[in-house]
Amino acid sequence: LHLLEGLYTQTEYSGTKEDGLRNELFSWTLNSHDFTNYSESVNWGGNQVTGTEARNFASIRFDLDGIVAHMRNQPNPVHQELDTVPIGPLTVGANAELLDIDLVLSAGYRQDNFLQPGQLKGIVVFEDDSRISFNFGDEINV
C-alpha cells in the first residue's frame, strides 16, 4: 500500500554531546520520514487487505555510565577510546566498552491499513484489445 506517495523525503538529524573528558552524555536523532507506507506485514483475507507499518521519528539516548563518570569528574572507566592513528593510507583506532548502560526514549507512529474493495471495479486489457471487467476480490476466468 502506498499512501501519500512523494510528499516527504526522509532526512535524519542527529548529534552527540560529550564533556571535556570525552564522556558521552547523550545522543539524539530526529527523522523526517517519507510517509509512504510500504507495509511488510500485508495480509490477504477473503476480499480485504490489511497491513501495519510503524516507525520512530525521534529518539534520545542517555548514556548513564557516561553521566555518572561526568558527575565524578573523571573519564568513563568502562568505555575507553584510543585516538585514531594514520598509518600510511589507513587510519587505525580502538574502542573498548566493558559496560554500557543507556536510557533510550523514542517517539514514533503506527499506521494500520485496511482495504475492503467491495465494489471497486477493474478491467484487464489483453494484447488483442479484448477486455474483462471484474470487481476486486472476484475470481477472474480467462
C-alpha positions in Angstrom: 0.0 0.0 0.0 1.4 3.4 -1.0 0.0 6.3 0.9 0.9 10.0 0.3 3.5 9.0 -2.3 6.2 11.5 -2.7 5.1 14.1 -0.2 8.1 13.8 2.2 11.6 12.6 1.8 13.5 11.1 4.7 16.1 13.3 6.3 18.0 12.5 9.5 19.4 14.9 12.0 21.5 13.6 14.8 24.1 14.6 17.3 26.1 13.6 20.4 27.0 15.6 23.5 30.3 14.8 25.2 32.1 16.6 28.1 35.7 17.7 28.2 36.8 14.2 29.3 35.2 12.6 26.2 32.4 11.1 28.3 29.4 10.7 26.1 26.4 12.2 27.9 23.6 11.8 25.4 22.8 11.5 21.7 19.7 12.4 19.8 18.1 11.6 16.4 15.3 13.3 14.5 13.9 11.8 11.3 11.7 13.4 8.8 10.2 10.3 7.3 8.8 9.5 3.9 5.3 8.7 4.9 4.9 6.3 2.0 3.7 3.1 3.7 5.4 0.0 2.3 3.9 -2.4 4.8 5.9 -5.5 5.4 3.0 -7.3 7.0 0.3 -7.4 4.3 -2.4 -10.0 4.8 -4.9 -11.0 2.2 -8.0 -12.5 3.8 -11.3 -13.0 2.0 -11.8 -9.9 -0.1 -9.8 -7.5 2.2 -6.2 -6.4 2.5 -4.7 -5.3 5.8 -1.3 -4.1 6.7 0.6 -2.3 9.5 3.7 0.0 9.5 5.4 1.6 12.4 8.5 3.9 12.5 10.3 6.0 15.1 10.8 9.7 14.2 12.7 10.9 17.3 14.9 9.4 19.9 17.2 10.5 22.7 19.7 8.1 24.3 21.2 9.0 27.7 24.5 7.2 28.4 24.1 6.6 32.1 27.6 5.3 32.7 29.0 8.4 30.9 26.8 10.7 33.0 28.0 9.1 36.3 31.6 9.5 35.2 30.9 13.1 34.3 29.4 13.7 37.8 32.5 12.2 39.3 34.7 14.5 37.0 36.7 11.6 35.6 36.9 9.6 32.3 34.4 6.8 32.0 36.4 3.7 33.2 34.2 1.2 31.3 34.4 3.0 28.0 37.8 3.9 26.6 38.6 5.1 23.1 42.1 5.3 21.7 42.9 8.2 19.3 43.0 7.2 15.7 46.4 7.0 14.2 47.2 7.4 10.5 49.3 4.5 9.2 50.0 5.1 5.5 46.7 5.1 3.7 44.8 3.6 6.7 43.6 5.1 9.9 43.6 2.8 12.9 41.8 3.3 16.2 40.3 1.2 19.0 37.3 1.3 21.3 36.9 -0.8 24.4 33.5 -0.8 26.1 33.2 -3.2 29.1 29.7 -2.0 30.2 27.2 0.3 28.5 24.0 1.4 30.4 21.7 3.5 28.3 18.2 5.0 28.8 16.5 5.4 25.4 13.3 7.4 24.9 11.7 7.3 21.4 8.6 8.7 19.7 7.0 7.1 16.7 3.9 6.4 14.8 1.9 3.3 13.8 -0.3 3.2 10.9 -2.9 0.4 10.3 -4.2 0.0 6.8 -7.4 -1.7 5.9 -8.8 -2.0 2.3 -12.1 -3.7 1.6 -12.5 -3.3 -2.2 -16.2 -4.0 -2.2 -17.5 -2.6 -5.4 -14.1 -1.4 -6.7 -14.1 -2.3 -10.4 -11.2 -3.2 -12.6 -10.6 -4.1 -16.3 -8.0 -6.5 -17.6 -6.9 -5.5 -21.2 -5.2 -8.2 -23.3 -2.9 -7.8 -26.2 -5.7 -8.3 -28.7 -7.6 -5.5 -27.1 -10.2 -7.8 -25.6 -11.3 -6.8 -22.1 -12.6 -8.5 -19.0 -14.4 -6.4 -16.3 -14.3 -7.6 -12.7 -14.8 -6.5 -9.2 -11.7 -6.7 -6.9 -11.9 -9.9 -4.9 -13.8 -11.7 -7.6 -12.3 -14.7 -9.4 -11.2 -14.0 -13.0 -11.7 -16.8 -15.5 -9.6 -16.4 -18.6 
